[in-house]
């Protein structure tokens, strides 16, 4: 998991406390952004070794272990998804590694659940049945995996 810390003055856009961010961040799949009360930006990644500071791309080389000091504890966060490609999302769904995958397109989210047979059809869960997608939207879109 990857997190970037943003200032407590941006409460609407960054509504999570540090504790809430740590609880909600899913391993390797999402990124949280934030800034401390002094305006310093941080990035944090959660992996099998715990939590470490990192680059905005998630690289931990040369970065220290994540420490909960006053600045970090008082920061506000938001979690942003880590997008995957269509093939990665479909493989996770087909192999039963997730409960659903979600396409993020034009401000809307469309979830596809694990249905059989996946090669034949996908079940669409969305309030707007008239919303149409092109093949390009599906193949080149931004996908997240829901565990």
CORJO-V664829 format. One record per residue. N is the residue number from 1. RES is the residue in three letters. OMEGA is omega in whole degrees, -180 to 180 (* if undefined). Layout:
N,RES,OMEGA
N,RES,OMEGA
//
This chain:
1,UNK,-174
2,UNK,-178
3,UNK,176
4,UNK,-172
5,UNK,180
6,UNK,-171
7,UNK,178
8,UNK,179
9,UNK,-177
10,UNK,-172
11,UNK,-179
12,UNK,-178
13,UNK,-178
14,UNK,-170
15,UNK,-173
16,UNK,170
17,UNK,178
18,UNK,179
19,UNK,178
20,UNK,179
21,UNK,-179
22,UNK,179
23,UNK,-174
24,UNK,-178
25,UNK,-180
26,UNK,-176
27,UNK,172
28,UNK,-173
29,UNK,-174
30,UNK,-180
31,UNK,174
32,UNK,-179
33,UNK,178
34,UNK,176
35,UNK,180
36,UNK,-175
37,UNK,177
38,UNK,179
39,UNK,179
40,UNK,178
41,UNK,178
42,UNK,170
43,UNK,-179
44,UNK,177
45,UNK,178
46,UNK,-179
47,UNK,-177
48,UNK,-179
49,UNK,-177
50,UNK,179
51,UNK,179
52,UNK,168
53,UNK,-177
54,UNK,174
55,UNK,179
56,UNK,177
57,UNK,179
58,UNK,179
59,UNK,-178
60,UNK,-178
61,UNK,179
62,UNK,-180
63,UNK,-177
64,UNK,175
65,UNK,179
66,UNK,-179
67,UNK,-179
68,UNK,176
69,UNK,-177
70,UNK,-178
71,UNK,-180
72,UNK,-179
73,UNK,-178
74,UNK,-179
75,UNK,175
76,UNK,-172
77,UNK,166
78,UNK,179
79,UNK,175
80,UNK,-176
81,UNK,170
82,UNK,-176
83,UNK,176
84,UNK,178
85,UNK,-179
86,UNK,-178
87,UNK,178
88,UNK,179
89,UNK,-178
90,UNK,177
91,UNK,179
92,UNK,180
93,UNK,-178
94,UNK,-177
95,UNK,178
96,UNK,-179
97,UNK,-178
98,UNK,178
99,UNK,177
100,UNK,172
101,UNK,-176
102,UNK,174
103,UNK,177
104,UNK,-173
105,UNK,177
106,UNK,178
107,UNK,179
108,UNK,176
109,UNK,177
110,UNK,-179
111,UNK,175
112,UNK,-179
113,UNK,-178
114,UNK,180
115,UNK,-179
116,UNK,-13
117,UNK,-176
118,UNK,-180
119,UNK,-176
120,UNK,-175
121,UNK,173
122,UNK,-180
123,UNK,-178
124,UNK,177
125,UNK,179
126,UNK,-177
127,UNK,-177
128,UNK,-178
129,UNK,-178
130,UNK,-178
131,UNK,-176
132,UNK,177
133,UNK,173
134,UNK,176
135,UNK,179
136,UNK,177
137,UNK,-179
138,UNK,-174
139,UNK,-176
140,UNK,-177
141,UNK,178
142,UNK,-176
143,UNK,170
144,UNK,179
145,UNK,-179
146,UNK,-178
147,UNK,*
//
